[in-house]
Amino acid sequence: MTGQDHAIPPLRAGRRPAGAALLGWLDDDRSPRLCRIAGSPGSGKTHLLEWLAQACGGEQAPERRRLHAVVPAAGASVRGVVWALGHRLGVLAHTPGDLLTALAEGGGRTVVCVPGLNRAADPARLVAELLDPLLRLPRVRLIVEAPEGSPEALGFTAVEQPAVLDLDLPQWTDPARYQRWCAGLHADPAGYPSPGAALGRTRPQAPESLAQLAARVPRRVDGGLDAAAADEQVLSELWAATTREGGAGGLLADPALLSYAGPLAVTTALEGAGGPVVAVWDVAGPALIAEPDPGVRAALLRTRLIGLDDRAAERLATVPAPWRGAWALWPNSSIGWPGPVASLALGAGGYAGQLLLADPGGTIRTVQAETGVPLARVDTPDPKPLRALSVTAEGEVLLLDASGGVEVIPGPGSAADRPPAVSEPLDVLRGAAGSGLSALTVVSGPPGSAPAVGDEAGSVHWYQDGAVLSERLHTGPVTALAGTLAAGRVVLAGGGFDGKVRLWYPGTAPEAEPLEGGHGPVGAVALAETPAGLLVAAAWADGLVRITAPGRPGVLLDLRLGSQVWALAMAGGRLVIGTSDGIAAIEF
């Protein structure tokens, strides 16, 4: 099926004229970049936008009609909509400013549909802080639900004369089809053109109170709310009730209630609240909002709470999850905090049992690999921002700085009068690279350690037996590089600015199919040989970390921590993740 003949679902209640008008608005680049759906309660505003999302919200829709993001705003706060919209557009955004900056740097038309804007937690604030600023970007077009004369409708200023589709006007409803629709439902056609009037649904139903909702949640033996046995919708409504009536503090006493409820409702309820759990929710929000599995949400919250609120982390450990945090170091952690982790490497030689972590300025610290406990600093004569950090089997530390310079720091106990063994291979690789170096790794094994580099032109170069093997793996710079021995063979994984991860066994052609996952450039890659075979981990600019096993179908694990991921390493069944605000070791 081509984009031109993709299936359009039926639109009931005689609303074909309204549907045709929306499709025409999408088709016409000359139309105003804001389309506002208006009408009285029950007129079918939300239903119309749900139909449009079904018709034009997927890849099967032609590009000129495609909705790039649909974000239902009913009950949502500004933060919740920012996180949800960022996820749908492949952007890791914590604030409106983050999202606006990212979209301003991109190109191409972006169409966003916002049903339920008039029922957001604060519609006018959502318009002022996010939606109207979005319309100041020429690439953005919005379809929103905002009745005539409402604060949210009046808040749009970026587009002076928006397109307005008022469903109370009869031209948007075919009277004959409306009559037939009413007859089929035994509804009253006197309500024309309103479907809600025909069905007697023109007044919103009063929400249940906090006490009523709490009574619908099953109880544990100790009398507490049993989040695991409750319906997610009921828990979401429970959190929404605290937004209206207060009482979020009582629910926060049981962190499991956070993970089993809908993230949008929780985000709104936590506005203005305080404490470690709330602070962690704010940091992890872009990952939480995108995750449908309560167990994964619990694992994420627990990992973020390690060292900050161990009691809450312990409560969340009871929620079944596909992965768990073994240790983590975040700001204000009781264990310690190394700062943002721009690069990391597994230690060897004199650094055996340790991890080496580099911050954005190039300062290198060590921590215990098993526990994360901070140990010491690595003496570097002139720290610089780094692109890569690696350690040889002999404990030599290889540094690739942001300008493409390479430095080798002798390992603990190394002979001071003898040059590091990797110095000559690195010199050869620098000469072989056709452009500036952009990535570096080292593969350790018999008879020793051998380096590999990636360059700005997308090629990877491997030093072997005095010779250099080179292969073009990417369009654009190599942004990450890792290597290991798999079944006795050297294998390299290159991540690129092109968003692809490619495997290469030097001396053979690269793997034909790249590994793909998130949006944007690849920020980090890691490899590990396990009893079950080779594992590949990669992280993208949108925060996604994906673990795959080449030769096996599917994805072993997808996870997000809510922060940019800058570095990865795998060892002993754990994935160590260096982020813009700390580090975590994950067991999977």
Helices and strands as residue ranges (DSSP letters): G 3-5, H 16-27, E 34-38, H 45-56, G 63-65, E 69-70, H 78-88, H 96-105, E 110-114, G 117-119, H 123-126, I 127-131, H 132-134, E 140-145, H 151-154, E 163-166, G 170-172, H 175-185, G 189-191, H 195-199, H 210-215, G 227-229, H 232-245, H 248-252, H 256-260, H 263-269, H 276-288, H 294-305, H 310-316, E 324-329, E 343-346, G 349-351, E 354-358, E 364-368, E 374-377, E 386-391, E 397-401, E 406-409, H 423-432, E 437-445, E 448-455, E 459-464, E 467-472, E 478-486, E 489-496, E 501-504, E 522-530, E 533-540, E 545-548, E 557-559, E 565-571, E 574-579, E 582-587
